[in-house]
């Protein structure tokens, strides 16, 4: 990296002399949104107005005109920030380093790994004869589109190594297409699957199983509800129209279905999910073809099968184990009473098991941080594998080899690759990134445990520059999620380095609703317990203020998707507590979320407005769209972000929220929306778009905090 220029803090008076007001002052003029004041819905005894219902039609000319006008207002506002270009340049520099993924040995005997030599929009898939050798390009997603908006979502090699299927998405959509290469030559075959979704390519013989939905209505591909997820088998060399329907469940159109084929290809497992907190499982013997056998009929428990040898399957489950356990299942006697426990439930959450020859590499999450252990095949502990600090670990290994590789990352620890020696118990560093102009030794991460409103202790990581003075004036970027059994362990993001090197604190709260302490922790943040999540987040802010890390004038909250709901809800609840709020691709309409694409899948966490009067009242009480104040209460500066191809959380959520926010009396701080084009919920977003969005977000934050970064 050639540009070593850094940004430091400048006080507010200097900035106001340059641009006059740091985003405050006269209220902005916003575009008039398409509306219909007559639209109402009735939920039991609750009548809910929905004047911005027309914005749900994201392809209507009126909506498209509004989107264009909103983006023009946002762009005009951001253009007035004098250091916006400098922030983008610094973020570009911070992202310009080699990023290498874990090597994985495949059936052709070669090692495959992803690598980005700096600023490529998408990482390239390479292969080599052994780890560390110079690799040859196997598949470069950057060649699949001119602007980097085609992303690689999955790669799967046939068990004989002859073919490799790869799965792509376009413009960030959840819709997938599958192509097939001849592995040895890299030649692209004629096979092409369209309208696949939430799928792998699970190989068996001369073809693979995949999951898809019926072809959607033209013009509604990214908004209409998806129903009847089906599993097909595709034979190599045949058109998709000849693919054989293998499994569907018309009685349960809101279930997801995925296929799993063990390496010996003897069994086919179908895993169903979507309307419970776990998975139902059926399977059949493909050799004997004796019909479907039910392993678990309900979706009440997590059951993750990851290996089968003969008639014995290995699975991680939370059945009779809130924090998970490892079991062996006899497929001839699959009833739960016959399951053999190999690793019992422990203090930490068992979150992953990888096979490595005759060993098991087991990952436990303890206090929101990964720990790695080596076990034998009978479930006896051999040793803990030492890790550098709080962090996140991923493992690459194979049941037919004793080779083990793992990656480790943390807030100020870019993802490093290690090899692990089973015989000695030693790890060897193979590769670690270097980011020019940033000294990681200058920073520290601490973990604190603060009380929520009901006294529950919540863990939170704080990362900042050594020597930080607790004077209540440090800018804080507080991030949270709190839902869907998703954990937030320490991870690395080069964009955060800009915040840290300017004296900021990055705070990450591990709220209820996640998986940090198992299923009980998850359930404590769902349905009629959802307010716990918001209270946990508010309590995090109050802790940071009470302990003089910061004050409301320097506090920014950020969250995406379910975390966007978190930001929207807590802003309505405590607008006095935050200076800036960034709700990203958020779920903002809790009364109608289940009517779009796969929104119905969120009901196990949220409940639905048509479940009961009690549930409808609860959802209505915190729904971000429906609880915006309109009485002059000052709100923080808000930058909403969404994208036109987001078919996970459809942009209508953010559209309606922005329109209502802009029409309400919430003070003069800006209420803007940034609507990206040819982008989706976030997965596979090209590097250039990620840098652009981060630059705009940080510029907006600094501008409204009254701080000029240098």
WONORNOR-V103341 format. One record per residue. N is the residue number from 1. RES is the residue in three letters. D_CENTER is the distance of its C-alpha to the mean C-alpha in whole Angstrom. Layout:
BEGIN
[[N,RES,D_CENTER] [N,RES,D_CENTER]]
END
This chain:
BEGIN
[[1,UNK,29] [2,UNK,32] [3,UNK,31] [4,UNK,31] [5,UNK,31] [6,UNK,30] [7,UNK,29] [8,UNK,30] [9,UNK,31] [10,UNK,34] [11,UNK,35] [12,UNK,35] [13,UNK,39] [14,UNK,38] [15,UNK,35] [16,UNK,37] [17,UNK,40] [18,UNK,38] [19,UNK,36] [20,UNK,38] [21,UNK,36] [22,UNK,32] [23,UNK,31] [24,UNK,33] [25,UNK,36] [26,UNK,37] [27,UNK,34] [28,UNK,33] [29,UNK,34] [30,UNK,31] [31,UNK,32] [32,UNK,33] [33,UNK,30] [34,UNK,31] [35,UNK,32] [36,UNK,34] [37,UNK,36] [38,UNK,37] [39,UNK,34] [40,UNK,33] [41,UNK,32] [42,UNK,33] [43,UNK,31] [44,UNK,34] [45,UNK,36] [46,UNK,33] [47,UNK,34] [48,UNK,31] [49,UNK,32] [50,UNK,29] [51,UNK,31] [52,UNK,28] [53,UNK,28] [54,UNK,29] [55,UNK,26] [56,UNK,24] [57,UNK,26] [58,UNK,24] [59,UNK,26] [60,UNK,29] [61,UNK,31] [62,UNK,31] [63,UNK,28] [64,UNK,28] [65,UNK,30] [66,UNK,29] [67,UNK,25] [68,UNK,28] [69,UNK,29] [70,UNK,26] [71,UNK,25] [72,UNK,29] [73,UNK,29] [74,UNK,26] [75,UNK,27] [76,UNK,30] [77,UNK,29] [78,UNK,27] [79,UNK,30] [80,UNK,32] [81,UNK,30] [82,UNK,32] [83,UNK,30] [84,UNK,27] [85,UNK,28] [86,UNK,28] [87,UNK,25] [88,UNK,23] [89,UNK,26] [90,UNK,25] [91,UNK,21] [92,UNK,22] [93,UNK,24] [94,UNK,22] [95,UNK,20] [96,UNK,23] [97,UNK,23] [98,UNK,23] [99,UNK,19] [100,UNK,20] [101,UNK,18] [102,UNK,20] [103,UNK,23] [104,UNK,23] [105,UNK,26] [106,UNK,27] [107,UNK,30] [108,UNK,32] [109,UNK,32] [110,UNK,30] [111,UNK,27] [112,UNK,24] [113,UNK,21] [114,UNK,19] [115,UNK,20] [116,UNK,20] [117,UNK,24] [118,UNK,22] [119,UNK,21] [120,UNK,21] [121,UNK,19] [122,UNK,17] [123,UNK,18] [124,UNK,21] [125,UNK,22] [126,UNK,25] [127,UNK,27] [128,UNK,30] [129,UNK,33] [130,UNK,31] [131,UNK,29] [132,UNK,30] [133,UNK,32] [134,UNK,32] [135,UNK,29] [136,UNK,30] [137,UNK,28] [138,UNK,27] [139,UNK,24] [140,UNK,23] [141,UNK,21] [142,UNK,22] [143,UNK,25] [144,UNK,24] [145,UNK,24] [146,UNK,25] [147,UNK,23] [148,UNK,20] [149,UNK,18] [150,UNK,18] [151,UNK,15] [152,UNK,16] [153,UNK,13] [154,UNK,16] [155,UNK,19] [156,UNK,22] [157,UNK,25] [158,UNK,28] [159,UNK,30] [160,UNK,33] [161,UNK,31] [162,UNK,33] [163,UNK,30] [164,UNK,26] [165,UNK,24] [166,UNK,21] [167,UNK,18] [168,UNK,17] [169,UNK,16] [170,UNK,18] [171,UNK,17] [172,UNK,13] [173,UNK,14] [174,UNK,13] [175,UNK,17] [176,UNK,17] [177,UNK,21] [178,UNK,22] [179,UNK,25] [180,UNK,27] [181,UNK,29] [182,UNK,32] [183,UNK,30] [184,UNK,34] [185,UNK,34] [186,UNK,31] [187,UNK,33] [188,UNK,31] [189,UNK,32] [190,UNK,33] [191,UNK,30] [192,UNK,27] [193,UNK,25] [194,UNK,24] [195,UNK,22] [196,UNK,20] [197,UNK,17] [198,UNK,14] [199,UNK,17] [200,UNK,18] [201,UNK,21] [202,UNK,23] [203,UNK,27] [204,UNK,30] [205,UNK,33] [206,UNK,33] [207,UNK,30] [208,UNK,27] [209,UNK,25] [210,UNK,22] [211,UNK,21] [212,UNK,21] [213,UNK,22] [214,UNK,26] [215,UNK,26] [216,UNK,25] [217,UNK,28] [218,UNK,28] [219,UNK,27] [220,UNK,24] [221,UNK,22] [222,UNK,19] [223,UNK,20] [224,UNK,22] [225,UNK,21] [226,UNK,20] [227,UNK,23] [228,UNK,24] [229,UNK,22] [230,UNK,24] [231,UNK,25] [232,UNK,27] [233,UNK,29] [234,UNK,30] [235,UNK,33] [236,UNK,33] [237,UNK,35] [238,UNK,35] [239,UNK,34] [240,UNK,31] [241,UNK,33] [242,UNK,35] [243,UNK,32] [244,UNK,32] [245,UNK,31] [246,UNK,30] [247,UNK,28] [248,UNK,28] [249,UNK,28] [250,UNK,29] [251,UNK,30] [252,UNK,26] [253,UNK,25] [254,UNK,22] [255,UNK,21] [256,UNK,18] [257,UNK,20] [258,UNK,20] [259,UNK,22] [260,UNK,23] [261,UNK,26] [262,UNK,27] [263,UNK,29] [264,UNK,32] [265,UNK,31] [266,UNK,33] [267,UNK,31] [268,UNK,28] [269,UNK,26] [270,UNK,24] [271,UNK,21] [272,UNK,21] [273,UNK,18] [274,UNK,17] [275,UNK,20] [276,UNK,20] [277,UNK,18] [278,UNK,19] [279,UNK,20] [280,UNK,23] [281,UNK,25] [282,UNK,28] [283,UNK,29] [284,UNK,33] [285,UNK,35] [286,UNK,35] [287,UNK,38] [288,UNK,40] [289,UNK,38] [290,UNK,39] [291,UNK,37] [292,UNK,34] [293,UNK,33] [294,UNK,31] [295,UNK,29] [296,UNK,28] [297,UNK,28] [298,UNK,26] [299,UNK,22] [300,UNK,23] [301,UNK,22] [302,UNK,19] [303,UNK,21] [304,UNK,19] [305,UNK,22] [306,UNK,22] [307,UNK,25] [308,UNK,29] [309,UNK,32] [310,UNK,35] [311,UNK,35] [312,UNK,33] [313,UNK,29] [314,UNK,27] [315,UNK,24] [316,UNK,22] [317,UNK,22] [318,UNK,22] [319,UNK,25] [320,UNK,28] [321,UNK,25] [322,UNK,23] [323,UNK,21] [324,UNK,22] [325,UNK,24] [326,UNK,25] [327,UNK,28] [328,UNK,30] [329,UNK,31] [330,UNK,34] [331,UNK,34] [332,UNK,37] [333,UNK,37] [334,UNK,33] [335,UNK,34] [336,UNK,32] [337,UNK,35] [338,UNK,36] [339,UNK,32] [340,UNK,33] [341,UNK,31] [342,UNK,31] [343,UNK,28] [344,UNK,29] [345,UNK,26] [346,UNK,26] [347,UNK,26] [348,UNK,22] [349,UNK,19] [350,UNK,20] [351,UNK,16] [352,UNK,18] [353,UNK,21] [354,UNK,22] [355,UNK,26] [356,UNK,28] [357,UNK,31] [358,UNK,33] [359,UNK,30] [360,UNK,27] [361,UNK,24] [362,UNK,23] [363,UNK,20] [364,UNK,20] [365,UNK,18] [366,UNK,20] [367,UNK,20] [368,UNK,16] [369,UNK,17] [370,UNK,17] [371,UNK,21] [372,UNK,22] [373,UNK,26] [374,UNK,28] [375,UNK,30] [376,UNK,32] [377,UNK,32] [378,UNK,34] [379,UNK,31] [380,UNK,33] [381,UNK,32] [382,UNK,33] [383,UNK,31] [384,UNK,28] [385,UNK,27] [386,UNK,27] [387,UNK,24] [388,UNK,25] [389,UNK,23] [390,UNK,20] [391,UNK,17] [392,UNK,14] [393,UNK,16] [394,UNK,16] [395,UNK,19] [396,UNK,21] [397,UNK,24] [398,UNK,26] [399,UNK,28] [400,UNK,31] [401,UNK,31] [402,UNK,31] [403,UNK,29] [404,UNK,26] [405,UNK,24] [406,UNK,21] [407,UNK,19] [408,UNK,18] [409,UNK,17] [410,UNK,17] [411,UNK,17] [412,UNK,20] [413,UNK,20] [414,UNK,19] [415,UNK,18] [416,UNK,21] [417,UNK,22] [418,UNK,25] [419,UNK,27] [420,UNK,28] [421,UNK,32] [422,UNK,32] [423,UNK,36] [424,UNK,36] [425,UNK,33] [426,UNK,32] [427,UNK,29] [428,UNK,30] [429,UNK,28] [430,UNK,28] [431,UNK,26] [432,UNK,24] [433,UNK,23] [434,UNK,25] [435,UNK,25] [436,UNK,28] [437,UNK,29] [438,UNK,27] [439,UNK,28] [440,UNK,25] [441,UNK,28] [442,UNK,29] [443,UNK,26] [444,UNK,25] [445,UNK,22] [446,UNK,24] [447,UNK,22] [448,UNK,24] [449,UNK,24] [450,UNK,25] [451,UNK,26] [452,UNK,25] [453,UNK,27] [454,UNK,28] [455,UNK,29] [456,UNK,26] [457,UNK,25] [458,UNK,21] [459,UNK,20] [460,UNK,19] [461,UNK,19] [462,UNK,21] [463,UNK,21] [464,UNK,24] [465,UNK,27] [466,UNK,30] [467,UNK,33] [468,UNK,31] [469,UNK,33] [470,UNK,32] [471,UNK,34] [472,UNK,32] [473,UNK,31] [474,UNK,28] [475,UNK,25] [476,UNK,22] [477,UNK,18] [478,UNK,17] [479,UNK,13] [480,UNK,12] [481,UNK,10] [482,UNK,12] [483,UNK,11] [484,UNK,11] [485,UNK,12] [486,UNK,9] [487,UNK,10] [488,UNK,10] [489,UNK,12] [490,UNK,14] [491,UNK,12] [492,UNK,14] [493,UNK,13] [494,UNK,17] [495,UNK,16] [496,UNK,17] [497,UNK,20] [498,UNK,22] [499,UNK,21] [500,UNK,23] [501,UNK,26] [502,UNK,27] [503,UNK,27] [504,UNK,24] [505,UNK,22] [506,UNK,18] [507,UNK,18] [508,UNK,15] [509,UNK,16] [510,UNK,15] [511,UNK,16] [512,UNK,17] [513,UNK,15] [514,UNK,12] [515,UNK,14] [516,UNK,15] [517,UNK,19] [518,UNK,19] [519,UNK,19] [520,UNK,21] [521,UNK,19] [522,UNK,16] [523,UNK,19] [524,UNK,21] [525,UNK,18] [526,UNK,18] [527,UNK,21] [528,UNK,24] [529,UNK,22] [530,UNK,19] [531,UNK,22] [532,UNK,21] [533,UNK,18] [534,UNK,19] [535,UNK,22] [536,UNK,20] [537,UNK,19] [538,UNK,22] [539,UNK,24] [540,UNK,22] [541,UNK,23] [542,UNK,26] [543,UNK,26] [544,UNK,26] [545,UNK,28] [546,UNK,31] [547,UNK,31] [548,UNK,31] [549,UNK,28] [550,UNK,28] [551,UNK,29] [552,UNK,28] [553,UNK,29] [554,UNK,27] [555,UNK,24] [556,UNK,20] [557,UNK,17] [558,UNK,14] [559,UNK,11] [560,UNK,8] [561,UNK,8] [562,UNK,10] [563,UNK,10] [564,UNK,12] [565,UNK,14] [566,UNK,15] [567,UNK,16] [568,UNK,18] [569,UNK,20] [570,UNK,20] [571,UNK,22] [572,UNK,24] [573,UNK,25] [574,UNK,26] [575,UNK,26] [576,UNK,29] [577,UNK,26] [578,UNK,24] [579,UNK,25] [580,UNK,22] [581,UNK,19] [582,UNK,16] [583,UNK,14] [584,UNK,12] [585,UNK,11] [586,UNK,12] [587,UNK,14] [588,UNK,17] [589,UNK,20] [590,UNK,20] [591,UNK,23] [592,UNK,22] [593,UNK,18] [594,UNK,19] [595,UNK,22] [596,UNK,19] [597,UNK,17] [598,UNK,16] [599,UNK,16] [600,UNK,18] [601,UNK,16] [602,UNK,14] [603,UNK,18] [604,UNK,18] [605,UNK,16] [606,UNK,18] [607,UNK,21] [608,UNK,23] [609,UNK,25] [610,UNK,28] [611,UNK,27] [612,UNK,30] [613,UNK,32] [614,UNK,30] [615,UNK,27] [616,UNK,27] [617,UNK,29] [618,UNK,26] [619,UNK,23] [620,UNK,26] [621,UNK,26] [622,UNK,23] [623,UNK,22] [624,UNK,21] [625,UNK,23] [626,UNK,26] [627,UNK,26] [628,UNK,27] [629,UNK,30] [630,UNK,33] [631,UNK,35] [632,UNK,35] [633,UNK,33] [634,UNK,31] [635,UNK,28] [636,UNK,26] [637,UNK,25] [638,UNK,22] [639,UNK,20] [640,UNK,18] [641,UNK,15] [642,UNK,15] [643,UNK,15] [644,UNK,18] [645,UNK,16] [646,UNK,13] [647,UNK,14] [648,UNK,11] [649,UNK,12] [650,UNK,16] [651,UNK,17] [652,UNK,20] [653,UNK,18] [654,UNK,18] [655,UNK,21] [656,UNK,23] [657,UNK,22] [658,UNK,23] [659,UNK,26] [660,UNK,27] [661,UNK,26] [662,UNK,28] [663,UNK,31] [664,UNK,31] [665,UNK,33] [666,UNK,31] [667,UNK,33] [668,UNK,33] [669,UNK,29] [670,UNK,28] [671,UNK,25] [672,UNK,24] [673,UNK,21] [674,UNK,20] [675,UNK,19] [676,UNK,18] [677,UNK,20] [678,UNK,19] [679,UNK,15] [680,UNK,12] [681,UNK,9] [682,UNK,8] [683,UNK,8] [684,UNK,11] [685,UNK,12] [686,UNK,15] [687,UNK,16] [688,UNK,19] [689,UNK,17] [690,UNK,14] [691,UNK,17] [692,UNK,19] [693,UNK,16] [694,UNK,16] [695,UNK,20] [696,UNK,21] [697,UNK,18] [698,UNK,20] [699,UNK,23] [700,UNK,23] [701,UNK,22] [702,UNK,25] [703,UNK,28] [704,UNK,27] [705,UNK,28] [706,UNK,31] [707,UNK,30] [708,UNK,30] [709,UNK,29] [710,UNK,31]]
END
